[in-house]
Amino acid sequence: MRFIDLFSGIGGFRLGMESV
């Protein structure tokens, strides 16, 4: 399940940047 880890990392980073 490396896809979820990568997706979660990228998704979290993108969400954090968009949230700011």
C-alpha positions in Angstrom: 0.0 0.0 0.0 2.6 2.5 -1.1 0.1 4.3 -3.3 -2.0 5.3 -0.4 1.0 6.6 1.5 2.2 8.6 -1.5 -1.3 9.9 -2.2 -1.9 10.8 1.4 1.4 12.7 1.6 0.8 14.6 -1.7 -2.9 15.1 -0.9 -2.1 16.4 2.6 0.6 18.7 1.2 -1.7 20.0 -1.5 -4.6 20.4 0.9 -2.4 22.3 3.4 -1.1 24.7 0.7 -4.6 25.2 -0.7 -5.9 25.8 2.8 -3.4 28.5 3.5 
